[in-house]
Amino acid sequence: MGLLQLRCLLLFAIAAITGSLVRGYGLSESYYQYTCPQAEAVIQKAVFDELNKDSEPAPGVLRLQLHDCFVEGCDGSVLLDGPYSEKTADANSALDGFEIIDIAKAAVEAVCPGVVSCADVLAYAVRDSVLKMGGEYWEVEAGRKDGIRSDAAQAELYLPSPHFSVTQLIDNFAKKGLSAEQMVILSGAHTVGSAHCDKFMNRLYNYNEQYYTDPTIDPVYADYLRQQCPQTYDNSTEVENDAITPELFDSNYYVTLQENKGLFSSDQALLWDDRTSNAVKSLAQDHGKFTKKFGEAMRALAAIEVKTGEEGEIRSCCHEVNH
């Protein structure tokens, strides 16, 4: 038995004793006030310490929240390993940031074993990663339990595609109880991070019978993207989502859309649809409005189909269910 497996088994044994002390009655900002009052500070320190060493995983941590919550609800199922787990889905092939979550979970387990769920660790770590990228603070509600099921097929079914139309995006988010405005705001997460060539190549070559290149993309930007991603491309190549300030969490994502420099067709389409264009223009002009509304939208996202009480478990290690 490996050291990691042994550690998980030991933590599970402790969780069996202490877990009965934690009752889930819904989400609350003060959920761990009595059971683990230092949880939020411990998780934040762990996240900050790791991102101070290497800031590159921060956008990946942020991305994990939606990819978790849209599949089986916000239950940490995206964190589970397995031959057919959500991690293995094509839609999740470029996900990263898992190590940050594991480190934060280990840190909080050291002070409060068997108390804080991986789903809650993820919610805190997402907020803290946004802070490290220049975003604003929002209060995180806690009380989620961890799911025991993770299915790649469900990820393919429920996650939005970078090729979606606005109608498809609105419908996709509405199924999770989110409005069109919240969809536009959460799309602003693309102000940081990068994407592999295969996510936007269809816009650059043989777009359709009438246009070789997607006509909604700025021609100079299209030339730049073709330099990064030639037709015989290596899909390990990544291109930054935000062409202006790719490492800062700001409202320039919406500015790039106004300049027709949205990387994904699903992003650029937001500018040209009457249902979303006003929100794009408003957020582009007001960084403070964007960051405030982003926190509010993230709270709504992180409350989707949560498991509470006896509906789930508190995993000892985030990458595997308790044994």
N, C-alpha and C positions, 0 to 999 in steps of 0.2 A: 504493500500500500504506500502511495506517495505521500510526501509531507503535506501537500495541499489537501489531499483527500482526508488524511488523518485530522488535520486542523478543522475541516468542515464537520467531520463527525463529532469532534469534541465540542464544537460550538453548538451543534444541534442538540447534544445532550444537555448543555446549559440552557438552551432555548426551551427545551421541554419543561424545565423547572420554572423558568422565569416568565415564559410566554403567557401563562395563565393570568399574570398580573396586568396584562395589557388588554383592554377591551376596545373594540372599534365601534363607535357610534356615529360614524360620518366624519367628514374632513373638518379640521379646525387648525387655526394658526397656532393654538396653544396645546396641540394634541400631546406633545411630549413634555409638557410643563412639569409633571410630577414623576413620570417614569424615566425620562432621560433629558433633563433640562439643558444639558450641554450639547445635545445632538447637533443642533444647527451650527454652533460655533466649531465643533470638532470637524464636521463635514466640510465647512467652508475653509478651515485651515488646511485640510488635506488637499482640497481642490486647488487652492491658491498656491500651496507649496509645489505641487506638480506643474502647474501652469507657469510658475515663475522659472522653473527649469526648462520648460519647453511649452510655448503657447500654441503650437500647431494643433493639438487635439481639441482646443476649445470649441470651434465650430461643430466638430463631430459630436461633442457632448450635447450641444444644443439640439442638433438634429435628432438625437435619440428620442427626445420627448414625443414628438409627433409620430415617429415610427413605432413607438411603443403604444401610445394611446389609441391610435386608429385601428389597432389589431388587438382584440380581446380586452380593450380598455387599458387604463393606466395601471398595469399590474406587473411591470418589470419583465414581461414575457419575452421582450426583444433581447434581454440579457442572457437568456438560457442557451447553453450549448446543446448540440444534438444533430444527428445526420439530416433531420428534416425540420429543424427549428427555424424560427423567423430569420435568424442570422443568415441562413443559407439561401433565402429567396433572392432572385435577381434584383428586386427592388431595394434590397438591403446590402447588395454586394460591396458597396463602398462605405458602409458605416464604420465609424471608428469611435474612439473615446471610451471604449469598454474598460480599459485599464484604469482610467481615472475613477470610474464608478467602483471598481474592485478595491482600489486603494482607500477611497472614502468609506466604503462599507467596512473594511478591516479596521479603520481608525475608530469608527463609532462602535463596532463590536467590542473593541478593547476596553471601552468604558461602560457600555450598556449592552452586554451580550443578550441576543434574542429579543430585542425590543424594537429596533428601527428596521422597517422593511426596506428591501432593495428599491421598490417603487418610490418610496419617500426619499431615499438617498438620491435617486435619479432626479427627482423634482428639485431638491435643494441644489444639487450639483449643476443642473441646467441654469438655474438663476445665478449661481456664483460664477459660472463660465461667462455668462453675458456680462456680469459686472467687470470681469477681467478684460473683456474686449471693449469696454467703454460704455456699456449700457447702464440703465438705471435699475435700482433695487425695487423688488416687489415682494410682498409678504407671501410666503409659500404655505398653503394649507397642507396638513399631513393627516395620516390615518389610513393610508392605503395598505391593503394586504397584497402579498405577492401571489401571482397565478402559478399554476402547476402545469399549464399547457402552453406549448409554443409550436405553431404550425406554419410552415413556409407558404402553403397554399392560401392561408388566410391573409398573409401579408400581400401576396400578389393580388388578391381580390379587393382589399380595402385601401391600400396606399395610393395616393394620387401620383399620376405620371407626369413627367416633365413635358409630355406631348399633349396633355389635356387641353381642351377648349375651355373657355370661361364657364360655359354651361356645365360641362363635366366637373369642373372644380367646385362650382357652387353646389351642385347636387352631392358631390362627394363629401363636402364639409357639412352640408345640411343633414346628412344621414348621421352625423356625429353631434348634432345640435348646435353647430356653429353657423353664424350668419355670413353673408357675402362680405360684409365689412371686416369681420374677424378673419376671414380667409385672406383678404388683401393684406391685413396687418401681419398675420403670421407668415405670409409669403416674404415679408421683410426680413425674415431670418436669412434670406439669400444675400443680405448685405455683407455676410462673411462666408468664408469657406470656398470650396472649389468643386468642379465637376469633371468627370472623365469625358473624353471626346464623344463616346457613343450616345451620350445624353442629348446632344444637340447637332450631331453630324447631318441629320436629315435636313437641316436648315441651310447647309452650305453647299451641297452637291445634289444636282438633279432633283430639285425641290418638287416640281411638278411639270406637266407638259408645257406650261406657259413660261415658267421662271426657273432658271438654273439655281438661283439663290432665293431664299425667302425674302420677298420684297419689303417686309416690315423691319428688316435688320439694316442698320447703318452700313453702307458699302465699305467704308474704311474699316469698320469693326469686323465686318465679314472677312475682309482680306487678312486682318490680323488673326482671326480664328483659323483661317485656312493655313496660315503659316504654322500655327501651333498643332493643327490636326489635319495633315494632308490625307488624301484619300487612302493611302497605304499607311494608316496611322497605327501607332502603338497605344493601346488603350490604358497604359500606365500613365500617360500624359494627363495632367490636370490643368484646367484653366480657371482662374479666379472668377467667382460669380459677379462681383462688383468691380467694374473697371476703373472706379475712381479711388475709393479708400477700402481696399479688400480686407484689411485687417482690423478695421474699426467698426463697432456696432453703431451705425448711424443711419440716417434717412437717405443716404446717397443711392441706395438701391432704387428708389423711386425716381431719382434724378436720371439714372441710367435708362430707365424705361422711357422717360420723356425724350431722351436722346436716341432712342431706338437701339439701345445697346443691352437689352435684356438677353441673358445667355440662353435661357430656355424659351421655347415658343409659348409655354404656359405662362411665363412671366410677362413677356412682351404683350401678349393678348390682353392683359389687364388694362393697358392704356387705351385700347381701341374699343372696348365694350362699354356701352352706356351705363351698365350696372356697376361698373368698378372704376371707371376713368376718373370720376370726381374724387374718389378716395385716394387714388394714386397721386393726383395733382396736389391735393391738400397735404398729404403726408410728405411729399417732396419739399414743400415749402416750410415745414415746421418740424424740426428735429425733436423738440421737446414733446410735441403732441404724439409723434410716433413712438418714442420710448415709453411714454406713459401708457398709451393704448396697448403697446406690445405686452407690457406686464399684465394688464387686465385680460388680454386675450390668452396669455399663457396660463393664467389661473383657470380660465374656462376650459382650455385644452386639457390641463392636468386633472380636471375633475370628470373626464369622460369615462363612464361605465366602470367606476372604481369598485374594487372589491373591499368590503369592510367586514368587521366582526369575524364570523366563522367562515366567510366565503373564500378565504385564501389562507396563506401561511406567512410566516416571517422567515425567509430563507437565511440560512447561516452563511452561505456563499452565493453570490448573485448569479453565477453561471450554471448552477444546478439546483434542482429541487431538494428538499430535505429527505433524508433516507429513513 
